[in-house]
């Protein structure tokens, strides 16, 4: 676990994980309700922590991607219900 925590992830890996998380968040919007302000708050934290490029950044990329995808999916589900 120490080795994974000390590993420095490439930007391309972080972008790929973020994009996959957004897609999962959009799909999860059918089941769970997401709030946009959570995505904004976690995005700010992601920008602050992103310089270290460690395990925390990878986990934050997943969290931010899920929240942004979920917020976007909720907007789509609201328009679809109308």
CNS distance restraints for C-alpha pairs under 8 A (distance, minus, plus):
assign (resid   1 and name CA) (resid   5 and name CA) 6.16 0.50 0.50
assign (resid   2 and name CA) (resid   6 and name CA) 6.10 0.50 0.50
assign (resid   3 and name CA) (resid   7 and name CA) 6.05 0.50 0.50
assign (resid   4 and name CA) (resid  55 and name CA) 6.87 0.50 0.50
assign (resid   5 and name CA) (resid  54 and name CA) 6.20 0.50 0.50
assign (resid   5 and name CA) (resid  55 and name CA) 5.10 0.50 0.50
assign (resid   5 and name CA) (resid  56 and name CA) 7.92 0.50 0.50
assign (resid   6 and name CA) (resid  54 and name CA) 6.23 0.50 0.50
assign (resid   6 and name CA) (resid  55 and name CA) 7.31 0.50 0.50
assign (resid   7 and name CA) (resid  54 and name CA) 5.97 0.50 0.50
assign (resid   7 and name CA) (resid  55 and name CA) 7.16 0.50 0.50
assign (resid   8 and name CA) (resid  52 and name CA) 7.90 0.50 0.50
assign (resid   8 and name CA) (resid  53 and name CA) 5.42 0.50 0.50
assign (resid   8 and name CA) (resid  54 and name CA) 5.12 0.50 0.50
assign (resid   8 and name CA) (resid  55 and name CA) 7.75 0.50 0.50
assign (resid   9 and name CA) (resid  13 and name CA) 6.47 0.50 0.50
assign (resid   9 and name CA) (resid  14 and name CA) 6.89 0.50 0.50
assign (resid   9 and name CA) (resid  53 and name CA) 5.76 0.50 0.50
assign (resid   9 and name CA) (resid  54 and name CA) 6.30 0.50 0.50
assign (resid   9 and name CA) (resid  55 and name CA) 7.88 0.50 0.50
assign (resid   9 and name CA) (resid  58 and name CA) 7.71 0.50 0.50
assign (resid  10 and name CA) (resid  14 and name CA) 6.50 0.50 0.50
assign (resid  10 and name CA) (resid  53 and name CA) 7.70 0.50 0.50
assign (resid  11 and name CA) (resid  15 and name CA) 6.10 0.50 0.50
assign (resid  12 and name CA) (resid  16 and name CA) 6.08 0.50 0.50
assign (resid  13 and name CA) (resid  17 and name CA) 6.14 0.50 0.50
assign (resid  14 and name CA) (resid  18 and name CA) 6.01 0.50 0.50
assign (resid  14 and name CA) (resid  58 and name CA) 6.27 0.50 0.50
assign (resid  14 and name CA) (resid  61 and name CA) 6.69 0.50 0.50
assign (resid  15 and name CA) (resid  19 and name CA) 6.12 0.50 0.50
assign (resid  16 and name CA) (resid  20 and name CA) 6.18 0.50 0.50
assign (resid  17 and name CA) (resid  21 and name CA) 6.09 0.50 0.50
assign (resid  17 and name CA) (resid  58 and name CA) 7.65 0.50 0.50
assign (resid  17 and name CA) (resid  61 and name CA) 6.88 0.50 0.50
assign (resid  17 and name CA) (resid  62 and name CA) 6.45 0.50 0.50
assign (resid  18 and name CA) (resid  22 and name CA) 6.27 0.50 0.50
assign (resid  18 and name CA) (resid  61 and name CA) 5.21 0.50 0.50
assign (resid  18 and name CA) (resid  62 and name CA) 5.61 0.50 0.50
assign (resid  18 and name CA) (resid  64 and name CA) 7.48 0.50 0.50
assign (resid  18 and name CA) (resid  65 and name CA) 5.08 0.50 0.50
assign (resid  19 and name CA) (resid  23 and name CA) 6.46 0.50 0.50
assign (resid  19 and name CA) (resid  65 and name CA) 6.66 0.50 0.50
assign (resid  20 and name CA) (resid  24 and name CA) 6.30 0.50 0.50
assign (resid  20 and name CA) (resid  65 and name CA) 7.61 0.50 0.50
assign (resid  21 and name CA) (resid  25 and name CA) 6.00 0.50 0.50
assign (resid  21 and name CA) (resid  61 and name CA) 7.86 0.50 0.50
assign (resid  21 and name CA) (resid  62 and name CA) 5.41 0.50 0.50
assign (resid  21 and name CA) (resid  63 and name CA) 7.56 0.50 0.50
assign (resid  21 and name CA) (resid  64 and name CA) 7.94 0.50 0.50
assign (resid  21 and name CA) (resid  65 and name CA) 4.62 0.50 0.50
assign (resid  21 and name CA) (resid  66 and name CA) 5.01 0.50 0.50
assign (resid  21 and name CA) (resid  69 and name CA) 7.28 0.50 0.50
assign (resid  22 and name CA) (resid  26 and name CA) 6.21 0.50 0.50
assign (resid  22 and name CA) (resid  65 and name CA) 4.32 0.50 0.50
assign (resid  22 and name CA) (resid  66 and name CA) 5.12 0.50 0.50
assign (resid  22 and name CA) (resid  67 and name CA) 7.49 0.50 0.50
assign (resid  22 and name CA) (resid  68 and name CA) 6.28 0.50 0.50
assign (resid  22 and name CA) (resid  69 and name CA) 4.19 0.50 0.50
assign (resid  22 and name CA) (resid  70 and name CA) 7.40 0.50 0.50
assign (resid  23 and name CA) (resid  27 and name CA) 6.36 0.50 0.50
assign (resid  23 and name CA) (resid  65 and name CA) 7.96 0.50 0.50
assign (resid  23 and name CA) (resid  66 and name CA) 7.68 0.50 0.50
assign (resid  23 and name CA) (resid  69 and name CA) 6.16 0.50 0.50
assign (resid  24 and name CA) (resid  28 and name CA) 6.05 0.50 0.50
assign (resid  24 and name CA) (resid  66 and name CA) 6.44 0.50 0.50
assign (resid  24 and name CA) (resid  69 and name CA) 7.06 0.50 0.50
assign (resid  25 and name CA) (resid  29 and name CA) 6.19 0.50 0.50
assign (resid  25 and name CA) (resid  65 and name CA) 6.88 0.50 0.50
assign (resid  25 and name CA) (resid  66 and name CA) 4.20 0.50 0.50
assign (resid  25 and name CA) (resid  67 and name CA) 6.35 0.50 0.50
assign (resid  25 and name CA) (resid  68 and name CA) 7.07 0.50 0.50
assign (resid  25 and name CA) (resid  69 and name CA) 4.21 0.50 0.50
assign (resid  25 and name CA) (resid  70 and name CA) 4.30 0.50 0.50
assign (resid  25 and name CA) (resid  71 and name CA) 7.90 0.50 0.50
assign (resid  25 and name CA) (resid  73 and name CA) 7.22 0.50 0.50
assign (resid  26 and name CA) (resid  30 and name CA) 7.78 0.50 0.50
assign (resid  26 and name CA) (resid  66 and name CA) 7.61 0.50 0.50
assign (resid  26 and name CA) (resid  69 and name CA) 4.49 0.50 0.50
assign (resid  26 and name CA) (resid  70 and name CA) 4.88 0.50 0.50
assign (resid  26 and name CA) (resid  71 and name CA) 7.66 0.50 0.50
assign (resid  26 and name CA) (resid  72 and name CA) 6.57 0.50 0.50
assign (resid  26 and name CA) (resid  73 and name CA) 4.50 0.50 0.50
assign (resid  26 and name CA) (resid  74 and name CA) 7.81 0.50 0.50
assign (resid  27 and name CA) (resid  69 and name CA) 8.00 0.50 0.50
assign (resid  27 and name CA) (resid  70 and name CA) 7.54 0.50 0.50
assign (resid  27 and name CA) (resid  73 and name CA) 7.12 0.50 0.50
assign (resid  28 and name CA) (resid  32 and name CA) 6.02 0.50 0.50
assign (resid  28 and name CA) (resid  70 and name CA) 6.43 0.50 0.50
assign (resid  28 and name CA) (resid  73 and name CA) 7.83 0.50 0.50
assign (resid  29 and name CA) (resid  33 and name CA) 6.01 0.50 0.50
assign (resid  29 and name CA) (resid  34 and name CA) 7.00 0.50 0.50
assign (resid  29 and name CA) (resid  69 and name CA) 7.80 0.50 0.50
assign (resid  29 and name CA) (resid  70 and name CA) 4.95 0.50 0.50
assign (resid  29 and name CA) (resid  71 and name CA) 7.42 0.50 0.50
assign (resid  29 and name CA) (resid  73 and name CA) 5.06 0.50 0.50
assign (resid  29 and name CA) (resid  74 and name CA) 5.54 0.50 0.50
assign (resid  29 and name CA) (resid  77 and name CA) 7.67 0.50 0.50
assign (resid  30 and name CA) (resid  73 and name CA) 7.45 0.50 0.50
assign (resid  30 and name CA) (resid  74 and name CA) 7.54 0.50 0.50
assign (resid  30 and name CA) (resid  77 and name CA) 7.23 0.50 0.50
assign (resid  32 and name CA) (resid  70 and name CA) 7.91 0.50 0.50
assign (resid  33 and name CA) (resid  70 and name CA) 7.28 0.50 0.50
assign (resid  33 and name CA) (resid  71 and name CA) 7.82 0.50 0.50
assign (resid  33 and name CA) (resid  74 and name CA) 6.63 0.50 0.50
assign (resid  34 and name CA) (resid  38 and name CA) 7.88 0.50 0.50
assign (resid  34 and name CA) (resid  67 and name CA) 6.56 0.50 0.50
assign (resid  34 and name CA) (resid  70 and name CA) 5.37 0.50 0.50
assign (resid  34 and name CA) (resid  71 and name CA) 5.19 0.50 0.50
assign (resid  34 and name CA) (resid  74 and name CA) 6.74 0.50 0.50
assign (resid  35 and name CA) (resid  39 and name CA) 7.17 0.50 0.50
assign (resid  35 and name CA) (resid  67 and name CA) 7.61 0.50 0.50
assign (resid  35 and name CA) (resid  70 and name CA) 7.86 0.50 0.50
assign (resid  35 and name CA) (resid  71 and name CA) 5.79 0.50 0.50
assign (resid  36 and name CA) (resid  40 and name CA) 6.44 0.50 0.50
assign (resid  36 and name CA) (resid  67 and name CA) 7.29 0.50 0.50
assign (resid  36 and name CA) (resid  68 and name CA) 7.02 0.50 0.50
assign (resid  36 and name CA) (resid  71 and name CA) 5.22 0.50 0.50
assign (resid  37 and name CA) (resid  41 and name CA) 6.11 0.50 0.50
assign (resid  38 and name CA) (resid  42 and name CA) 6.10 0.50 0.50
assign (resid  38 and name CA) (resid  67 and name CA) 6.83 0.50 0.50
assign (resid  39 and name CA) (resid  43 and name CA) 5.95 0.50 0.50
assign (resid  39 and name CA) (resid  64 and name CA) 5.81 0.50 0.50
assign (resid  39 and name CA) (resid  67 and name CA) 4.89 0.50 0.50
assign (resid  39 and name CA) (resid  68 and name CA) 5.38 0.50 0.50
assign (resid  39 and name CA) (resid  71 and name CA) 7.54 0.50 0.50
assign (resid  40 and name CA) (resid  44 and name CA) 6.37 0.50 0.50
assign (resid  41 and name CA) (resid  45 and name CA) 6.52 0.50 0.50
assign (resid  42 and name CA) (resid  46 and name CA) 6.05 0.50 0.50
assign (resid  42 and name CA) (resid  60 and name CA) 7.47 0.50 0.50
assign (resid  42 and name CA) (resid  63 and name CA) 7.48 0.50 0.50
assign (resid  42 and name CA) (resid  64 and name CA) 5.85 0.50 0.50
assign (resid  43 and name CA) (resid  47 and name CA) 6.25 0.50 0.50
assign (resid  43 and name CA) (resid  64 and name CA) 5.88 0.50 0.50
assign (resid  44 and name CA) (resid  48 and name CA) 6.41 0.50 0.50
assign (resid  45 and name CA) (resid  49 and name CA) 6.20 0.50 0.50
assign (resid  46 and name CA) (resid  50 and name CA) 5.62 0.50 0.50
assign (resid  46 and name CA) (resid  57 and name CA) 6.84 0.50 0.50
assign (resid  46 and name CA) (resid  60 and name CA) 5.92 0.50 0.50
assign (resid  46 and name CA) (resid  61 and name CA) 7.04 0.50 0.50
assign (resid  46 and name CA) (resid  64 and name CA) 7.57 0.50 0.50
assign (resid  47 and name CA) (resid  51 and name CA) 7.77 0.50 0.50
assign (resid  49 and name CA) (resid  53 and name CA) 7.79 0.50 0.50
assign (resid  49 and name CA) (resid  56 and name CA) 7.82 0.50 0.50
assign (resid  49 and name CA) (resid  57 and name CA) 6.48 0.50 0.50
assign (resid  50 and name CA) (resid  57 and name CA) 5.72 0.50 0.50
assign (resid  52 and name CA) (resid  57 and name CA) 7.35 0.50 0.50
assign (resid  53 and name CA) (resid  57 and name CA) 5.51 0.50 0.50
assign (resid  53 and name CA) (resid  58 and name CA) 7.49 0.50 0.50
assign (resid  54 and name CA) (resid  58 and name CA) 6.73 0.50 0.50
assign (resid  55 and name CA) (resid  59 and name CA) 6.30 0.50 0.50
assign (resid  56 and name CA) (resid  60 and name CA) 6.05 0.50 0.50
assign (resid  57 and name CA) (resid  61 and name CA) 6.01 0.50 0.50
assign (resid  58 and name CA) (resid  62 and name CA) 6.40 0.50 0.50
assign (resid  59 and name CA) (resid  63 and name CA) 6.24 0.50 0.50
assign (resid  60 and name CA) (resid  64 and name CA) 5.92 0.50 0.50
assign (resid  61 and name CA) (resid  65 and name CA) 5.94 0.50 0.50
assign (resid  62 and name CA) (resid  66 and name CA) 6.10 0.50 0.50
assign (resid  63 and name CA) (resid  67 and name CA) 6.18 0.50 0.50
assign (resid  64 and name CA) (resid  68 and name CA) 6.02 0.50 0.50
assign (resid  65 and name CA) (resid  69 and name CA) 5.91 0.50 0.50
assign (resid  66 and name CA) (resid  70 and name CA) 5.83 0.50 0.50
assign (resid  67 and name CA) (resid  71 and name CA) 5.99 0.50 0.50
assign (resid  68 and name CA) (resid  72 and name CA) 6.16 0.50 0.50
assign (resid  69 and name CA) (resid  73 and name CA) 5.94 0.50 0.50
assign (resid  70 and name CA) (resid  74 and name CA) 6.06 0.50 0.50
assign (resid  71 and name CA) (resid  75 and name CA) 6.46 0.50 0.50
assign (resid  72 and name CA) (resid  76 and name CA) 6.38 0.50 0.50
assign (resid  73 and name CA) (resid  77 and name CA) 6.10 0.50 0.50
assign (resid  74 and name CA) (resid  78 and name CA) 6.16 0.50 0.50
assign (resid  75 and name CA) (resid  79 and name CA) 6.40 0.50 0.50
assign (resid  76 and name CA) (resid  80 and name CA) 6.03 0.50 0.50
assign (resid  77 and name CA) (resid  81 and name CA) 6.12 0.50 0.50
assign (resid  78 and name CA) (resid  82 and name CA) 6.63 0.50 0.50
